[in-house]
Amino acid sequence: MKTTLIMNFKLDNGKATTLSLTYPREDLTEAEVKKVADTMIAKNFLTIGESSLASLDKVFVRKVEETKLP
């Protein structure tokens, strides 16, 4: 099963972007993710065009199971 941490951010231009990280730690907490996201926002870690991250909108873990067809 493939596990992916999804972090949806709002940008300072009103648009949105998504950061996806595969195989996050199993015991990862929302508080830990929010702390890292706040640091990313404060330090302008990521820019999209000329827009910066403004806030963390949503964070979740997506689990996908692939099954080979017979």
Buried (B, 14 or more C-beta within 10 A) or exposed (E): EEBBBBBBBBBBEEEEBEBEEEEBEEEBEEEEBEEBBEEBBEEEEBEBEEBBBBEBEEBEBEEEEEEEEE
